[in-house]
Amino acid sequence: ATLDAQSKVGTFVEIKNSTIGERSKVPHLSYIGDTTIGRGVNLGAGAITANYDDLAKHRTEIGDEVHSGSHNVFVAPVRIGDGAKTGAGAVIRKDVPPGALALSVAPQRNIEGWVENNRPGTAAAEVAARARSAQEADDGEQEQDG
């Protein structure tokens, strides 16, 4: 691995066959293999470049001034364009154009009552039921006041 001037590597990071550009940061808990990282890049904690597909190793190219969210997986071969951003938890399987924001995590969906319905009798179900009752009572009082 090659670390250019003022680049920084955090704790519990493994880097193989890769170049880290000037002023770029690879945080803790990351694996960077067969990757070229440009200048001024900030990878979020837990970044992984998945470079092996069971047959061969492939390269990941990350351009200049790229910022990634925490826990991103870059599935090689893939190129992240200059100035691009990636959202937290994203699995990047396709090239990201320069200046683009790449998101791959579905919007959050809350399934009300799931714990009570699927884990009845557990401590979590009991506290959830109490909290739901308190919330409903609170909502009822607000309706009467309003």
Secondary structure as GFF3:
##gff-version 3
##sequence-region A 1 146
A	DSSP	beta_strand	2	3	.	.	.	ID=ss1
A	DSSP	beta_strand	8	9	.	.	.	ID=ss2
A	DSSP	beta_strand	13	16	.	.	.	ID=ss3
A	DSSP	beta_strand	19	20	.	.	.	ID=ss4
A	DSSP	beta_strand	25	26	.	.	.	ID=ss5
A	DSSP	beta_strand	30	33	.	.	.	ID=ss6
A	DSSP	beta_strand	35	37	.	.	.	ID=ss7
A	DSSP	beta_strand	48	50	.	.	.	ID=ss8
A	DSSP	beta_strand	60	62	.	.	.	ID=ss9
A	DSSP	beta_strand	67	68	.	.	.	ID=ss10
A	DSSP	beta_strand	73	75	.	.	.	ID=ss11
A	DSSP	beta_strand	78	80	.	.	.	ID=ss12
A	DSSP	beta_strand	85	86	.	.	.	ID=ss13
A	DSSP	beta_strand	91	92	.	.	.	ID=ss14
A	DSSP	beta_strand	101	102	.	.	.	ID=ss15
A	DSSP	alpha_helix	114	118	.	.	.	ID=ss16
A	DSSP	alpha_helix	123	145	.	.	.	ID=ss17
###
